Amino acid sequence: MTPKHEKQEFITVLVRDPRLQKEDFWHSYIDYEIFIHTNSMCFTRKTSCVRRRFREFVWLRQRLQSNAVLIQLPELPPKTPFFNTNNPHLVDQRRQGLQDFLQKILQNPLLLSDSRLHLFIQTQLSPEEIEACVSGQTKYSVAEAIHEFACLKRRFPIEQEERKEEENHADSDSESSSSGPGHSSDDGSSLRCKRSTIAEEP
């Protein structure tokens, strides 16, 4: 029996807030917010929010399956050739399906050790950037990428401007040529967040 005072690990994942995003005059897509709240030691950040579209979920499932061939992964919602972004029922059906998918994925310890999954749900890195990060082709590690994204999310615009001014007046110790993770206007900054441990692939 476990003592009552001992905390039980939990991972709460919500897929919510579908939004219509315009690619160009003719094309648009829906993306969804992935909210994570956990006390699990497997996670670098205990809370996070990122936005992902359906085709990124498809990529994630393919990559997880290729790295865990003996595991039967849960299915994603069916891909509809002519998905109607203006149909609230269809959009919510897909949202629920994506949430069910992530909930099942996060219950599997083997899948939970895949760094791609952590970068997918806790940073805004593109699939290409995720692959580069886990294969060691970036100047930042998985944990650094997650920390940097969390710091950028918390920074107010005024602080960003002040930081840019400081960097402009700084000596030659700045690394402006190295690009930081994510799609922020601050991606030339060096990684300043405290590192944490995460299960990274060799």
Protein Blocks (a to p, Z undefined) as FASTA:
>chain_A
ZZfklccdddddddehiacddfblmbccdddddddddfbfkbmblbdcddddfklmmmmm
mmmmmmmmmbccdddddddfbacfklmklmmmmmmmmmmmmmmmmmpmklmmpmklmmmm
mccbdfklmmmmmnopafbdfklmmmmmmmmmmpcfklmmmmmmmmmmpcfkbcfkbcce
djdfklmbccfbdcddddddZZ
